[in-house]
């Protein structure tokens, strides 16, 4: 199974790490951003990677965990005109966008064609309100209220949501029943 990750910031980079450490061996990661100092408190990047393309830095970090990882990093802005083509070879999509309009576009474009695991409400520090909602082929995880435009992002909540998302992906059989020796 090949997992596509749309956006490799807080959600996308942490889901990717979890998947690789759980035995997933095929990823396509797509983003158009660079690593910034403000990313380091919650994303799987390091200080010496500031300024680098996120997809290249993340691919490097993931290969340090699993040298034989089949990973396809793509420096690309995802929109409604290229979304289907970019993820045509992926069995499941992880939505890791910051902006609500991008999340909506991905869910509307891919949600009837592929399983999409998405996040909504990852800001703030409260963990008790995190839940999962299913909408057709889509599963959305978060508190559904706390927007990063209005509240700070904290590592413990971002990674908790990413962990829940990873659990849903693994439940779907992303490791093809492999024995996990990690």
MOBEL-V211608 format. One line per field, one symbol per residue. phi: phi as a letter, one per 20 degrees, with the letter a starting at -180 (. if undefined). A space follows every 50 residues. Layout:
phi = ???
//
This chain:
phi = .dddcendegfffffgfgfffeofcbccdcacddfcgfeffbdeccgfdg nffgffffgfffffecgegecdecebeebfecgfffdgedebddeceeeg ffgggffffdfedbfcdccbndemcfdfefbdcdcmedcdcqemceeffc bfedgffgffffffffgfffffnfelmffdef
//
